[in-house]
């Protein structure tokens, strides 16, 4: 099969790679039909994060199941599945308690399987004023989760106005921090109380109020 192979910063190539196989009884093989680029891919491509040469890049995709291991009972051959970047085994201690973002199997020793919308669920958004920084897919999912959980107000701070339409469609209040002070807006909307819960959904590459990337503003230059 063909895969997108990492050879170094700004050097990726579509080449032939080994076909995947069922390695564990809990595995499933998916024939990918649709995929996209994530910011995580760009961090590696631009040399911001380390990754070994020869790594096949790609995640967040859609496809059809073509094989399953003997222990797989929730999906079967022919099923269409969507694969987000946050994965969880479903059977470890944390997964059984509902803490899938801290899956012990996916990323042992850390909660690296976390996702913003799970952060919204765990912050007990019910009847709370929730503010989210960022308006990308994770922020919008987190905002929608907060709305579903019954938050009294959900606000999204960003400066990408083309995304604000989506924020408004799910009941969130967009705040453009390039045009107004978000603190002043939040305090006005809450009659001086402020927000009770918050989610940071920007990550890399974040910008300071002047529009400079945070890594550059702090004196650290990205690799070129």
C-alpha positions in Angstrom: 0.0 0.0 0.0 1.0 3.6 -0.3 1.7 5.8 2.7 2.9 9.3 3.5 6.4 8.8 4.9 8.4 11.3 7.0 12.0 11.8 5.9 12.8 15.0 7.8 11.5 18.5 8.3 9.6 19.6 5.2 10.4 16.4 3.5 7.5 13.9 3.2 7.0 11.5 0.4 4.2 9.2 -0.8 5.9 5.8 -1.2 5.1 2.1 -0.9 5.0 0.7 2.6 4.2 -2.7 4.1 0.6 -3.7 4.3 -0.8 -3.6 7.8 -1.7 -6.9 9.6 -3.7 -7.9 12.6 -1.0 -7.9 15.4 -3.2 -8.3 18.4 -6.6 -9.9 18.9 -8.0 -6.4 19.8 -6.9 -4.9 16.4 -9.0 -4.0 13.4 -7.8 -3.1 9.9 -9.5 -0.1 8.2 -9.2 0.7 4.5 -9.0 4.5 4.5 -11.2 6.4 2.1 -11.1 9.9 3.4 -8.6 11.8 5.5 -7.3 15.3 6.3 -4.3 17.2 7.7 -4.1 17.9 11.4 -2.0 20.5 13.2 -0.1 17.6 14.7 1.1 16.6 11.2 2.2 20.2 10.6 4.3 20.3 13.8 6.2 17.3 12.6 6.5 18.5 9.0 7.8 21.9 10.1 10.3 20.3 12.6 8.5 21.6 15.7 8.2 18.1 17.3 10.5 15.1 16.9 9.5 12.1 15.0 11.7 9.2 13.6 12.5 9.1 10.0 10.5 6.5 8.1 7.4 7.2 10.2 4.1 6.8 8.3 2.1 10.0 9.0 -1.7 10.3 9.3 -4.6 10.1 11.6 -8.2 11.5 11.8 -9.6 9.5 9.0 -12.7 7.6 7.7 -12.8 4.2 6.2 -14.3 0.7 6.1 -13.3 -2.2 8.3 -11.7 -5.0 6.3 -10.5 -7.3 9.1 -10.9 -7.7 12.9 -9.1 -9.6 15.6 -10.8 -12.4 17.6 -11.4 -10.2 20.6 -13.2 -7.4 18.7 -16.9 -7.5 19.3 -18.2 -3.9 18.7 -17.2 -3.6 15.0 -17.3 -6.1 12.2 -16.1 -6.4 8.6 -17.8 -3.9 6.3 -18.6 -1.3 9.0 -17.8 2.3 8.3 -15.8 3.9 11.1 -14.4 7.4 11.9 -11.1 7.4 13.6 -10.3 10.6 15.7 -6.9 11.3 17.0 -7.9 10.5 20.6 -8.1 6.7 21.0 -8.9 4.6 24.0 -9.0 0.8 24.6 -12.3 0.7 26.3 -11.4 -2.0 28.8 -8.7 -0.5 31.1 -9.5 0.7 34.6 -9.8 4.4 33.5 -11.9 3.6 30.4 -14.3 1.5 32.5 -14.7 4.5 34.8 -15.5 6.8 31.9 -12.1 8.5 31.9 -11.2 7.6 28.3 -8.9 10.6 27.9 -6.6 9.0 30.5 -6.6 5.5 28.8 -3.8 3.4 30.4 -3.4 1.2 27.3 -3.2 3.9 24.6 -0.5 6.0 26.3 0.8 4.4 29.4 2.0 6.8 32.1 0.2 9.9 30.8 -3.1 11.2 29.7 -2.0 11.9 26.2 -5.1 10.5 24.7 -7.1 13.5 26.0 -9.3 15.6 23.8 -10.9 19.0 24.6 -14.5 17.9 24.4 -13.7 15.2 27.1 -12.2 18.0 29.1 -15.6 19.8 28.8 -17.4 16.8 30.0 -15.2 16.3 33.0 -15.3 20.0 34.1 -19.0 19.6 35.1 -20.4 22.2 32.6 -24.0 21.9 33.8 -25.5 25.3 34.6 -22.0 26.9 34.4 -20.6 29.7 32.3 -18.0 28.1 30.1 -15.3 29.9 28.1 -13.1 28.2 25.5 -10.0 29.6 23.9 -9.8 28.6 20.2 -12.4 27.9 17.6 -11.0 24.9 15.8 -12.7 21.4 15.6 -11.7 20.5 19.2 -13.0 23.8 20.6 -16.3 23.5 18.7 -16.8 19.9 19.9 -16.0 21.0 23.4 -18.4 23.9 23.1 -21.1 21.7 21.8 -20.5 19.2 24.6 -20.8 22.1 27.1 -24.1 23.1 25.5 -25.4 19.5 25.6 -24.4 19.3 29.3 -26.5 22.3 30.1 -24.1 25.2 30.4 -25.9 28.5 30.9 -23.5 30.3 28.7 -20.7 29.1 26.3 -18.3 31.6 24.9 -15.5 31.1 22.4 -12.5 33.4 22.1 -10.6 33.6 18.8 -10.0 35.8 15.8 -11.0 33.5 12.9 -14.3 35.0 12.0 -15.1 32.4 9.4 -15.4 29.9 12.3 -17.7 32.0 14.4 -20.7 31.1 12.2 -20.3 27.5 13.3 -19.9 28.6 16.9 -23.1 30.5 16.8 -24.9 27.6 15.1 -24.4 25.4 18.2 -25.4 28.1 20.6 -22.0 29.5 21.6 -21.1 33.2 21.8 -18.1 34.2 19.7 -15.7 36.8 21.0 -13.2 38.3 18.6 -10.1 39.2 20.6 -8.6 41.1 17.7 -11.4 43.7 18.0 -12.3 43.7 21.7 -10.9 42.8 25.1 -12.3 39.3 25.8 -12.1 39.9 29.6 -14.3 43.0 29.3 -16.8 41.1 27.1 -17.0 38.1 29.4 -17.5 40.3 32.5 -20.2 42.3 30.7 -22.1 39.2 29.5 -22.0 37.7 33.0 -22.8 40.9 34.8 -19.5 40.9 36.5 -19.4 37.3 37.6 -17.0 36.0 35.0 -16.7 32.4 33.7 -16.7 29.4 36.0 -15.1 26.8 33.7 -12.6 27.1 30.9 -10.9 25.0 28.2 -7.6 25.9 26.4 -8.2 24.5 22.9 -5.5 26.3 20.9 -2.2 24.5 21.6 0.4 25.1 18.9 0.5 27.4 17.1 -0.9 30.0 19.5 -0.6 33.7 19.0 -0.1 36.6 21.3 -2.4 39.7 21.1 0.0 41.2 18.5 -0.6 38.2 16.2 2.9 36.7 16.7 3.3 33.0 17.3 4.0 32.4 21.0 7.1 30.3 20.3 8.6 33.3 18.4 7.4 35.9 20.9 9.2 33.9 23.7 12.5 34.0 21.8 12.3 30.4 20.5 12.3 30.1 16.8 10.7 27.1 15.0 13.0 25.0 12.9 13.1 25.7 9.1 
